[in-house]
Amino acid sequence: MKAVFCTGYGSPAVLQLRETEKPVPKENEILVRIFSTCVNSGDVVVRGLAVKGFMKIVMRLVIGFTRPRKPILGTVFSGTVERIGGNVTGFKPGDRIFGMTGFRFGTHAEFLTINENGSVIKMPDGATYDEAASWVFGGHTAIHFFDKMKLAQSPGARILILGATGAVGTAAIQIAQYYGLTVTAVCSSAGRDLVESLGITDILLYDRENYLDQSRQFDFIFDAVGKTTPKQCAPLLKKGGIYQSVAGMESASESKHQLELLKTMFEKGQLKSVIDKTYRLDEMVAAHTYVDTGRKKGNVVIRVIE
């Protein structure tokens, strides 16, 4: 099978398309033929070892000192079940599925194996493979932090979402609305149309105003890009309000619950896919180069099968 290998840490040039052995599913695993995947911020952070100071040492110890121990990057996928292990009961060949591998990576390839009890479920009817792949990274991250904030139990509350046009931000907007919260979004002027297309009218443009300098206060603040600190945002929080940020060492754990919620939202017409650009698997260097610019809006999809 074809797969993109990360041969070291550095620029997108370290990525190489290679032929490698197709994996064989174990008794409790399914073999997935990948149709679509994505390049997300996590992929470029790993490839470029894009952390500061002592964190570079920590990251090398965790994922590999000179190059990633798991050289095929990518954490999200959509596709079909190609083959099942002998003990698999929840899937059959031909099922349309989507999911996430987390720190196991491996989705920037034509095939992967995953435990049937892992973060994988059947796709909703009417969804394309590109759409299903695009929901997962941002959706699972937002749900992870929103569960910590207990947003589902807070309908009517006000939330400020920073970094509203990225994969996490666009998902966070839609999930917060689904939970019944009133959303104020922070983005640049260039992102305004996208945020408005998601149903948000209360928008703060960081390139035109200091969104931290305002009299309004919020029940929740979610920084979807990790550019602020709790101290900076404290004046914007009501007493007892909660601040969460994607910055720091905490990684969002993945689960079937997150995928089921995204599937339900799509089936109810309350989840839109936000896809900025689409590339082929053999265009992975170009895809990483684009994500590195920081101009990505929503998701960059890799179409493994045209």
HUJO-V981283 format. One line per field, one symbol per residue. phi: phi as a letter, one per 20 degrees, with the letter a starting at -180 (. if undefined). A space follows every 50 residues. Layout:
# HUJO-V981283
phi->???
This chain:
# HUJO-V981283
phi->.ebedeereqfgffececebfffdffgdddedeeebbbddgfffffgele cdlffffgffffdpfdaffdfeenccbbrcfeacffdfceccgngecbrb dmfelneebfbbdbffefebbffffneefffffffffffffffgffffel ffecfnfdcddemedeffffffgffffffneeddddbegfegfffffend decdefecbefedbefccfbcceecmedcgffegfeefgnfcdcbffoef dffdbfgffffffffffemdcdeddeccceffdffffffffffmefdmcd edefdf
